[in-house]
């Protein structure tokens, strides 16, 4: 299995192409976005290993960092992205607009 997501949704939210960690076929990417206030959001994906790491930092200080395994899919509504996990019912929601936000959500 692999993480199901729309590459164009991530491009729209992160406003840039991802950094390739290996060959594109390996499915390992790093997306990042900084804002004018000094906050930086970084999301790394390992598509075929069903893993996703999310980090929010301010200047050089990490505010939030989470490593997610068993990631099933990612869906966006243009303002946020929901990271759905397979076995447990805890999702992570990353907000982009109007500001960065992170929320852990029980379904």
LINRAGI-V329226 format. One record per helix or strand of 3 or more residues. SS is the DSSP state (H for helix, E for strand). FROM is the first residue (numbers start at 1). TO is the last residue. Records with the same first field share a line. If there is no record, write none. Layout:
SS=FROM-TO / FROM-TO
This chain:
H=7-14 / 24-26 / 47-49
E=28-34 / 39-46 / 51-58 / 61-68 / 71-76 / 80-85 / 90-95 / 101-106
